[in-house]
């Protein structure tokens, strides 16, 4: 069912009908968040109420050679060995698998549980809108299971907070000299991925790679930038980017030599992390003027200086990124260039510091800058009752201890805790790889273990 962020009306309407068809109580708030409630199983009426939570929207990313309308076209899944994938698009297992688990519990007749409240939030991926707007008292449970994690065998008890820093550069136009020829340069084939979960993996950023090439052209030749388009989503590492530019014809042979050298450099640098990287250059037929010279310099130099990737690691938790930043997208809109970046950190002060660093880079380039979409992190609680219950259930089922850790990605849990300070929360899920990219895939075997754990935890919930 098509359900990109901010376009969740169809899935919410379907869920409401689902509740009606199964004689389940439901209610919806003004933002669109939906709550479906199921009574306790016989004999389990005294157990604590449990809130099961997932978000209904999905990231809409596709390969450039795929025609797909995320507002109207269904995802086309297929099985590839031990994995479920989609054909050229994101799969939507983030967080469709959480929705599926909630629905299975709501219709089950033989699973033992206390009263459950299934919370479906909207617009998690593009701004946590549903979680921000959630009002105290919308649900009653004091225990919350967030079904939006992506590593089976790992229990998450904390997450990073985040903020978006958006720069806007206005430009004038210049005519392209008659002595120039026009070209298009394109970066593609990158792995991309989640700007939290995958930021530490050394993957290429298409905006940084493309800008590096253009920056060197600008310093070597008489080059005029016409357009730059790279990346799409604030929370995805950009996989593709393209630019149009013109060059004096006398410089074309030297540019071609540099292009060959640059592609060899890229192949060497990214041979391990980005084996699918493609970099192409060709003539272009585009009828647009160039960006004025001052703006061209402001854009190319600020994109080069803008940090991207891991800024620091958590000093107390091994292998956990503490602070990072993502140069997510560069878009031309009329006479404006809009540059979207996102910062994450488990430290509020470090989050503010890296956002200020990014802002400073773009203000030096005469850009207007605003910060938006700030959300809090979720501080780990090692003494959590639901953590002990879930850890014991996992050991009972699979005869090994789960990994307990925090995650660098953002979850809605921090916002829930602001509205419901007495909540006891944990997050777990099956194994999903490549989230927020067309490489997204769901490990089939891990879904069974995720489901078994969820059922066991509900059975082990204590009485009030």
C-alpha positions as CSV (number, residue, x, y, z in Angstrom):
1,X,0.0,0.0,0.0
2,X,1.6,3.4,-1.0
3,X,2.6,5.2,2.1
4,X,5.4,7.7,1.7
5,X,6.0,10.2,4.5
6,X,3.2,12.8,4.8
7,X,1.0,10.7,2.5
8,X,-0.2,8.1,4.9
9,X,-4.0,8.7,4.4
10,X,-4.5,5.4,2.5
11,X,-2.8,3.2,5.1
12,X,-4.5,4.9,8.0
13,X,-7.9,4.5,6.4
14,X,-7.1,0.8,5.8
15,X,-6.1,0.3,9.4
16,X,-9.3,2.0,10.7
17,X,-11.3,-0.3,8.5
18,X,-9.3,-3.2,9.8
19,X,-10.2,-2.3,13.4
20,X,-13.9,-2.0,12.5
21,X,-13.9,-5.3,10.6
22,X,-12.4,-7.1,13.7
23,X,-14.6,-5.3,16.3
24,X,-11.7,-3.5,17.8
25,X,-11.8,-0.1,19.4
26,X,-9.8,2.6,17.6
27,X,-9.2,6.3,17.9
28,X,-7.2,8.9,15.9
29,X,-5.7,12.2,16.9
30,X,-5.6,15.4,14.8
31,X,-2.2,14.6,13.4
32,X,-3.2,11.2,12.1
33,X,-1.8,8.9,14.8
34,X,-4.0,5.9,15.3
35,X,-4.5,3.7,18.3
36,X,-6.2,0.3,18.1
37,X,-7.0,-1.5,21.4
38,X,-7.5,-5.2,22.0
39,X,-8.8,-6.6,25.4
40,X,-6.7,-9.1,27.4
41,X,-6.9,-12.8,26.9
42,X,-9.0,-14.7,29.4
43,X,-7.1,-15.0,32.6
44,X,-4.6,-12.2,31.7
45,X,-6.9,-9.3,32.6
46,X,-4.6,-8.2,35.5
47,X,-1.4,-8.0,33.5
48,X,0.0,-4.6,32.7
49,X,-1.2,-2.9,29.5
50,X,1.4,-3.0,26.8
51,X,1.8,-0.4,24.0
52,X,3.1,-1.9,20.7
53,X,4.3,0.9,18.5
54,X,5.4,1.3,14.8
55,X,5.3,4.1,12.2
56,X,3.2,3.7,9.1
57,X,5.2,5.8,6.7
58,X,8.2,4.5,4.6
59,X,11.1,6.1,2.9
60,X,10.5,6.4,-0.9
61,X,13.9,5.8,-2.6
62,X,14.4,4.3,-6.1
63,X,17.1,3.7,-8.6
64,X,17.2,6.3,-11.3
65,X,16.3,3.8,-14.0
66,X,13.1,2.8,-12.3
67,X,9.7,4.4,-12.9
68,X,7.8,4.4,-9.6
69,X,5.2,6.8,-8.1
70,X,5.4,6.2,-4.3
71,X,2.0,7.9,-3.8
72,X,0.1,5.5,-6.1
73,X,2.2,2.5,-7.1
74,X,2.5,-0.6,-4.9
75,X,5.9,-1.9,-3.9
76,X,6.8,-5.0,-5.8
77,X,8.5,-7.5,-3.4
78,X,10.2,-10.7,-4.3
79,X,12.1,-13.5,-2.4
80,X,15.9,-13.8,-3.1
81,X,17.2,-16.7,-1.1
82,X,16.9,-15.9,2.5
83,X,15.8,-12.3,1.9
84,X,12.7,-10.3,0.8
85,X,13.6,-7.4,-1.5
86,X,11.8,-4.9,-3.7
87,X,12.4,-4.3,-7.4
88,X,14.4,-1.2,-7.7
89,X,12.8,0.6,-4.7
90,X,12.9,0.7,-1.0
91,X,11.0,-2.3,0.5
92,X,9.2,-0.6,3.4
93,X,10.1,-3.2,5.9
94,X,11.1,-0.2,7.9
95,X,8.6,-0.1,9.5
96,X,6.1,-2.3,7.6
97,X,7.3,-5.4,9.5
98,X,6.3,-3.7,12.8
99,X,2.8,-3.0,11.4
100,X,2.5,-6.6,10.3
101,X,3.4,-7.9,13.8
102,X,0.8,-5.6,15.4
103,X,-1.9,-6.7,13.0
104,X,-1.1,-10.4,13.5
105,X,-1.5,-9.9,17.3
106,X,-4.7,-8.0,16.9
107,X,-6.3,-10.8,14.9
108,X,-4.8,-13.7,16.8
109,X,-7.1,-15.9,18.9
110,X,-4.5,-18.2,20.6
111,X,-1.8,-15.8,21.7
112,X,-1.9,-15.0,25.4
113,X,-1.5,-11.4,26.4
114,X,-2.8,-8.7,28.6
115,X,-4.6,-5.6,27.2
116,X,-2.6,-4.3,24.3
117,X,-2.7,-0.9,22.6
118,X,-1.3,-0.7,19.1
119,X,0.0,2.8,18.3
120,X,0.6,3.7,14.7
121,X,2.4,7.0,14.2
122,X,2.7,9.1,11.1
123,X,5.6,10.8,9.4
124,X,8.4,9.3,11.4
125,X,10.9,9.3,8.5
126,X,10.7,13.0,7.4
127,X,10.3,14.8,10.7
128,X,8.8,12.6,13.6
129,X,5.7,14.6,13.1
130,X,3.3,12.1,14.7
131,X,5.5,11.6,17.8
132,X,6.0,15.4,18.2
133,X,2.2,15.9,18.1
134,X,1.3,13.0,20.4
135,X,-0.7,14.3,23.4
136,X,-0.5,12.9,27.0
137,X,-3.3,10.5,27.7
138,X,-3.7,9.3,24.1
139,X,-2.7,5.8,25.3
140,X,-2.8,4.3,28.9
141,X,0.0,1.7,29.0
142,X,3.2,2.3,30.9
143,X,5.2,-0.3,29.0
144,X,6.1,0.4,25.3
145,X,7.6,-2.0,22.8
146,X,9.0,-0.1,19.9
147,X,9.0,-2.4,16.8
148,X,11.3,-0.3,14.7
149,X,14.8,-1.8,15.1
150,X,16.8,-3.6,12.5
151,X,19.1,-6.1,14.1
152,X,17.7,-9.4,15.4
153,X,19.4,-10.5,18.6
154,X,19.9,-6.9,19.7
155,X,17.8,-5.0,22.2
156,X,17.9,-1.3,22.0
157,X,17.5,0.9,25.1
158,X,18.7,4.3,23.9
159,X,19.0,6.3,20.7
160,X,20.5,9.5,19.4
161,X,18.7,12.9,19.1
162,X,18.8,14.9,15.9
163,X,18.4,18.2,14.2
164,X,18.3,19.4,10.5
165,X,20.4,22.3,9.3
166,X,19.2,23.8,6.0
167,X,21.2,26.4,4.0
168,X,19.7,28.5,1.2
169,X,21.9,30.3,-1.3
170,X,20.3,32.8,-3.7
171,X,21.9,33.3,-7.1
172,X,21.8,35.4,-10.2
173,X,22.4,34.0,-13.7
174,X,25.0,34.5,-16.3
175,X,24.9,33.8,-20.0
176,X,27.1,31.0,-21.1
177,X,29.9,32.2,-23.5
178,X,29.6,31.1,-27.1
179,X,33.1,29.6,-26.8
180,X,31.9,27.0,-24.2
181,X,30.5,23.5,-24.6
182,X,28.1,22.0,-22.1
183,X,28.5,18.8,-20.2
184,X,26.8,16.5,-17.7
185,X,28.7,14.6,-15.0
186,X,26.9,12.0,-12.9
187,X,27.7,9.9,-9.8
188,X,25.7,6.7,-9.2
189,X,25.8,3.1,-8.0
190,X,26.5,4.0,-4.4
191,X,25.2,2.0,-1.5
192,X,23.6,4.9,0.3
193,X,21.8,3.8,3.4
194,X,20.5,5.1,6.7
195,X,22.2,8.3,7.9
196,X,22.3,6.9,11.4
197,X,22.8,3.1,11.1
198,X,25.2,3.3,8.2
199,X,27.1,6.6,8.7
200,X,30.2,4.8,10.1
201,X,30.6,2.4,7.2
202,X,32.7,4.7,5.0
203,X,30.2,4.8,2.2
204,X,30.5,7.4,-0.5
205,X,28.4,10.5,-0.4
206,X,27.4,11.4,-4.0
207,X,27.2,15.1,-3.2
208,X,30.8,15.2,-1.8
209,X,32.2,13.1,-4.7
210,X,30.5,15.2,-7.4
211,X,31.5,18.5,-5.7
212,X,35.1,17.3,-5.4
213,X,35.2,16.9,-9.2
214,X,33.6,20.2,-9.9
215,X,35.8,22.0,-7.4
216,X,38.9,20.8,-9.2
217,X,37.5,21.8,-12.6
218,X,36.7,25.2,-11.3
219,X,40.3,25.7,-10.0
220,X,41.9,24.4,-13.3
221,X,39.7,25.6,-16.1
222,X,37.2,28.3,-17.3
223,X,34.2,26.4,-16.0
224,X,30.6,27.7,-15.5
225,X,28.2,25.7,-13.2
226,X,24.7,25.4,-14.6
227,X,22.9,23.0,-12.2
228,X,23.7,20.6,-9.3
229,X,21.2,18.0,-8.1
230,X,22.1,15.3,-5.6
231,X,20.4,13.3,-2.9
232,X,16.8,13.3,-1.8
233,X,16.1,12.6,1.9
234,X,17.5,14.2,5.0
235,X,17.9,10.8,6.7
236,X,19.5,8.9,3.8
237,X,23.2,9.0,2.7
238,X,22.9,10.3,-0.9
239,X,23.5,7.7,-3.6
240,X,23.2,9.7,-6.8
241,X,24.1,13.2,-8.0
242,X,24.4,15.0,-11.3
243,X,25.5,18.4,-12.5
244,X,25.6,20.4,-15.7
245,X,28.4,22.8,-16.5
246,X,30.1,24.5,-19.4
247,X,33.8,24.6,-20.3
248,X,35.8,26.6,-22.8
249,X,36.4,24.3,-25.8
250,X,40.2,24.8,-25.6
251,X,40.1,23.1,-22.2
252,X,38.2,20.0,-23.2
253,X,41.2,17.8,-23.9
254,X,42.8,18.7,-20.6
255,X,39.4,18.1,-18.8
256,X,39.2,14.6,-20.4
257,X,42.6,13.8,-19.1
258,X,41.7,15.0,-15.6
259,X,38.4,13.0,-15.8
260,X,40.3,9.8,-16.5
261,X,42.6,10.5,-13.6
262,X,39.8,11.3,-11.2
263,X,37.9,8.1,-12.1
264,X,41.0,6.1,-11.3
265,X,41.3,7.8,-7.9
266,X,37.7,7.1,-7.1
267,X,38.1,3.4,-8.0
268,X,41.1,3.1,-5.7
269,X,39.6,5.0,-2.8
270,X,36.2,3.2,-2.9
271,X,37.1,-0.2,-4.2
272,X,36.2,-1.9,-0.8
273,X,33.3,0.2,0.4
274,X,31.6,1.1,-3.0
275,X,32.2,-1.6,-5.6
276,X,29.2,-0.4,-7.6
277,X,30.3,3.2,-7.9
278,X,29.9,4.7,-11.3
279,X,31.1,8.1,-12.5
280,X,30.3,9.3,-16.0
281,X,30.9,12.5,-18.1
282,X,29.3,13.4,-21.4
283,X,28.1,16.3,-23.6
284,X,24.8,17.8,-22.6
285,X,22.0,19.6,-24.4
286,X,20.5,21.9,-21.8
287,X,19.1,25.4,-22.4
288,X,19.7,27.1,-19.0
289,X,22.0,29.9,-18.0
290,X,24.9,29.5,-15.6
291,X,25.1,30.4,-12.0
292,X,26.8,33.7,-11.3
293,X,30.5,33.4,-10.5
294,X,30.3,34.5,-6.8
295,X,27.6,31.9,-6.1
296,X,29.4,29.2,-7.9
297,X,32.4,29.8,-5.7
298,X,30.2,30.0,-2.6
299,X,28.5,26.7,-3.4
300,X,31.5,24.6,-4.4
301,X,33.7,25.8,-1.5
302,X,31.0,25.4,1.1
303,X,30.1,21.9,0.0
304,X,33.8,20.9,0.1
305,X,34.2,22.3,3.6
306,X,30.9,20.9,4.9
307,X,31.6,18.0,7.2
308,X,30.0,14.6,6.6
309,X,30.3,11.3,8.5
310,X,31.3,10.4,12.0
311,X,32.4,13.3,14.2
312,X,33.0,11.3,17.4
313,X,32.5,7.9,19.0
314,X,30.8,7.3,22.4
315,X,33.5,7.1,25.1
316,X,31.4,4.8,27.3
317,X,29.8,2.4,24.9
318,X,32.0,0.4,22.5
319,X,31.4,0.8,18.7
320,X,28.6,3.4,19.2
321,X,28.8,6.6,17.2
322,X,28.1,9.5,19.4
323,X,27.9,12.4,16.9
324,X,27.6,12.5,13.1
325,X,26.4,14.7,10.3
326,X,25.0,13.9,6.8
327,X,25.2,16.2,3.8
328,X,21.9,14.9,2.5
329,X,20.8,16.9,-0.6
330,X,21.6,19.8,-2.9
331,X,18.6,21.1,-4.9
332,X,18.1,24.0,-7.3
333,X,14.7,25.7,-6.8
334,X,14.1,28.7,-9.0
335,X,16.9,31.2,-8.1
336,X,17.7,29.4,-4.9
337,X,20.0,26.5,-4.0
338,X,18.7,24.5,-1.0
339,X,21.3,22.4,0.9
340,X,19.8,20.0,3.5
341,X,22.0,18.4,6.2
342,X,21.1,16.4,9.3
343,X,23.0,16.0,12.6
344,X,22.7,13.3,15.2
345,X,24.2,12.8,18.7
346,X,23.5,11.1,22.0
347,X,24.8,14.3,23.6
348,X,22.6,17.3,23.3
349,X,25.6,19.7,23.6
350,X,27.5,17.8,20.9
351,X,24.5,17.9,18.6
352,X,24.3,21.6,19.0
353,X,28.0,22.0,18.4
354,X,28.1,20.1,15.1
355,X,25.0,21.9,13.9
356,X,26.7,25.2,14.6
357,X,29.8,24.0,12.7
358,X,27.7,23.2,9.7
359,X,25.8,26.5,10.0
360,X,29.1,28.4,10.2
361,X,30.4,26.8,7.0
362,X,27.4,27.9,5.0
363,X,27.2,31.4,6.6
364,X,30.7,32.0,5.4
365,X,29.3,31.3,2.0
366,X,26.7,34.0,2.4
367,X,23.9,31.5,2.8
368,X,20.8,31.9,4.9
369,X,20.6,29.0,7.5
370,X,17.9,27.6,9.6
371,X,17.7,24.7,12.0
372,X,14.5,22.6,12.2
373,X,13.1,19.3,13.3
374,X,15.1,18.9,16.5
375,X,14.2,15.9,18.6
376,X,15.6,14.5,21.8
377,X,17.6,11.3,22.3
378,X,16.6,8.4,24.6
379,X,18.9,7.9,27.5
380,X,19.6,4.2,28.3
381,X,18.1,2.7,31.5
382,X,20.0,-0.4,32.5
383,X,17.6,-1.0,35.4
384,X,14.5,-1.1,33.1
385,X,12.0,-3.8,34.0
386,X,11.0,-4.4,30.4
387,X,14.7,-4.8,29.5
388,X,15.1,-7.6,32.1
389,X,11.9,-9.3,30.9
390,X,12.9,-9.1,27.2
391,X,16.5,-10.3,27.9
392,X,15.2,-13.3,29.9
393,X,12.7,-14.1,27.2
394,X,15.4,-14.1,24.6
395,X,17.7,-16.3,26.6
396,X,14.8,-18.7,27.3
397,X,13.9,-19.0,23.6
398,X,17.3,-19.1,22.0
399,X,19.7,-20.2,24.7
400,X,21.9,-17.2,24.4
401,X,22.1,-13.7,25.7
402,X,21.0,-10.9,23.4
403,X,23.2,-7.8,22.8
404,X,21.9,-4.8,24.7
405,X,22.9,-1.4,23.3
406,X,21.9,2.0,22.2
407,X,21.5,3.0,18.5
408,X,22.8,6.0,16.6
409,X,19.7,6.2,14.6
410,X,16.7,8.2,15.8
411,X,13.7,6.5,17.3
412,X,10.5,8.1,18.4
413,X,11.1,6.8,22.0
414,X,12.8,10.0,23.2
415,X,9.7,12.1,22.2
416,X,7.4,9.5,23.8
417,X,9.3,9.9,27.1
418,X,8.8,13.6,27.1
419,X,5.1,13.2,27.0
420,X,4.9,10.0,29.1
421,X,7.8,10.3,31.6
422,X,6.8,7.1,33.4
423,X,7.1,4.9,30.3
424,X,9.3,1.8,30.4
425,X,10.5,1.2,26.8
426,X,12.5,-1.2,24.7
427,X,13.0,-1.5,20.9
428,X,13.7,-4.7,18.9
429,X,13.0,-6.1,15.5
430,X,14.1,-8.5,12.8
431,X,17.2,-8.0,10.6
432,X,16.8,-5.3,7.9
433,X,19.7,-4.3,5.8
434,X,20.1,-1.3,3.5
435,X,17.2,0.7,5.0
436,X,16.4,4.0,3.2
437,X,17.8,2.7,0.0
438,X,16.7,0.4,-2.9
439,X,19.0,-2.2,-1.4
440,X,16.7,-2.6,1.6
441,X,16.1,-6.2,2.4
442,X,14.5,-8.2,5.2
443,X,16.0,-11.5,6.5
444,X,13.1,-14.0,6.5
445,X,14.5,-16.3,9.2
446,X,15.0,-13.4,11.6
447,X,11.3,-12.5,11.3
448,X,10.3,-15.8,13.0
449,X,12.7,-15.1,15.9
450,X,11.4,-11.5,16.2
451,X,7.8,-12.8,16.3
452,X,8.6,-15.6,18.8
453,X,10.3,-13.0,21.1
454,X,7.4,-10.6,20.9
455,X,4.9,-13.3,21.8
456,X,7.0,-14.5,24.7
457,X,7.5,-11.0,26.1
458,X,3.8,-10.4,26.1
459,X,3.3,-13.7,27.9
460,X,5.9,-12.7,30.5
461,X,4.5,-9.3,31.3
462,X,3.8,-9.1,35.0
463,X,0.6,-8.2,36.7
464,X,-0.1,-4.7,37.8
